Amino acid sequence: MRIPPARIHFSEADRATITRAIDEVLSTGQLTLGKYGKQLEDEFARFIGTKYAVVVNSGTSSIQIPMHIYDVRGKEVLVPTNTFFATALGVLHAGGIPRFVDCDPETFSVDMDSLRSQITNRTAGVVVVHIGGIVTPHMADIQELCRKHNIFLFEDAAHAHGSSYRGTKAGTFGDSASFSFYPTKIITSGEGGIIVTNSDKMNEESRLYRDQGKATFTANIHNKLGYNWRMSEPHAIIGLQHFRHLPEFIEERNRLARVYDRTLKGVQGVKPLRLAEGSVSNYYKYIAMLDERIDRAKLKKVMREKYDVGLSGEVYELPVHLQPYFEGKYKRGDLPKAEYLCAHHICLPLYATMTDADAEYAAASLRDAIALV
Ligand SMILES: Cc1ncc(COP(=O)(O)O)c(C=O)c1O
C-alpha cells in the first residue's frame, strides 16, 4: 500500500541494540523483573514527571491493577463511552461496574454535563481517556469535581505518551494513570503497559498485584488477588529502546499534523478537530469530522482502492455502551453526542517514517475521494 494506515518503525541501529540486550538476558537468565524493566520504569517516570512507574504486561492490566487497588468491587466507575473496550474491561475484571458517560465532539473526551449528572453516592471514581493523544481542556474541572465528591480520578493515557495541556503532562492529572505499549501505539514494547503515580501505596501495591499478589518477590506468601501481570525483560528491552525516541516521534507527528492542517484547509466535507489553546497532542491520531452526508465506509473503500491510502482506525467506530456485551443495559440514543462523533469522524494515516509528500498525497486523495462518494 502506498500510504498504509500506520507503520511500526525500529531502525536498523535500534534492532541491533535490542538484539544485543536480548542476547545478554538470554545468557544471564534474568528474563523477567530485571534491570531493563527497572530502567524503563525510571526513565518513563522521569519523562512523565511522576514519582513512580510500574511496568506490566499490557495497557489493559495497567488499568485493572489500579482498579483493584481502588477496590471498586460492587461500585460504579464513570467511564467515557468513547473509548476502547479495555477501559471498561479493566473496571469489570476488578469487580466494578462501568457507568458510561457521554462524550464531547469538540474534545472526543468526557462531556462535562453528562459527567456531573452521573455522579451519585455509588460512584467510586472517574476514568478520563485522552483520545487520540488529546487532553481535554476540562481537566481542572474534572479534578475539582473528583475532589469535591472525594472519589478517585484515573487517566487511561493509552494514547497519550508525551501529550500535555498547559504544560501538565497526561498521566499527572489523576491519582494514577495507565499507558499502553501495544504495537499500534506511538511507542511499543510488543505487548506491555505502565502505571504511573505519585502515591506510595499505588506504587507498592501495583508491584504486589502484578506478581500474583505476593507479599515479597522471593516468598510464596499471597495476600492480594493478583495475577501474572509481569513484563518480561525482552519486552522491556524493546520498549526502552523505542521509548528513547518518543520526543522525536512526537515532533515528526506534529510536523505531519501541520501538513494536514494546511492541506485540508478549504477541503469540503472534512473539518479537522481543533486543539484547545495550550493543548499539545502527540498526534497518536489526526482526527477530522466528516460531513454527516458522507458515507464513511464507502469513502474508506475509495481511498483504499482508487488512491492506495489506508485511513487509520477510528477512535472509536462504536461507543462502548453499544457493544453487544452491554446489550440490554443501554440502547442507541442513550449517549447521543458520543454516538454522533463515533459515526462521523475519520483518522488520517500518520506514522513516524511518513514524509510531508506522503501526507500531502493522502490529503489530496481525501479531497478527490470525497468528490466521488
Ligand atoms: C484507550 C485504550 N485503553 C486501553 C488499551 C489497552 O491496551 P493494551 O492493548 O496494551 O492492553 C488501549 C489499546 O489498545 C486503548 O486504546
The ligand as a Tripos MOL2 file, in Angstrom:
@<TRIPOS>MOLECULE
LIG
   16    16     1     0     0
SMALL
NO_CHARGES

@<TRIPOS>ATOM
      1 C1         -7.8680    3.7270   25.2310 C.3       1 LIG1
      2 C2         -7.2070    2.3940   25.4430 C.ar      1 LIG1
      3 N1         -7.2150    1.8510   26.6680 N.ar      1 LIG1
      4 C3         -6.6320    0.6690   26.9010 C.ar      1 LIG1
      5 C4         -5.9940   -0.0400   25.9130 C.ar      1 LIG1
      6 C5         -5.4410   -1.3820   26.2280 C.3       1 LIG1
      7 O1         -4.0960   -1.5030   25.9790 O.3       1 LIG1
      8 P1         -3.4590   -2.9300   25.5960 P.3       1 LIG1
      9 O2         -3.9090   -3.2720   24.2260 O.co2     1 LIG1
     10 O3         -1.9790   -2.6570   25.6740 O.co2     1 LIG1
     11 O4         -3.9010   -3.9050   26.6190 O.co2     1 LIG1
     12 C6         -5.9470    0.5020   24.6210 C.ar      1 LIG1
     13 C7         -5.2740   -0.1330   23.5000 C.2       1 LIG1
     14 O5         -5.1180   -0.9360   22.8660 O.2       1 LIG1
     15 C8         -6.5820    1.7450   24.3640 C.ar      1 LIG1
     16 O6         -6.5820    2.2620   23.1390 O.3       1 LIG1
@<TRIPOS>BOND
     1     1     2 1
     2     2     3 ar
     3     2    15 ar
     4     3     4 ar
     5     4     5 ar
     6     5     6 1
     7     5    12 ar
     8     6     7 1
     9     7     8 1
    10     8     9 2
    11     8    10 1
    12     8    11 1
    13    12    13 1
    14    12    15 ar
    15    13    14 2
    16    15    16 1
@<TRIPOS>SUBSTRUCTURE
     1 LIG1         1 GROUP 0 **** ****
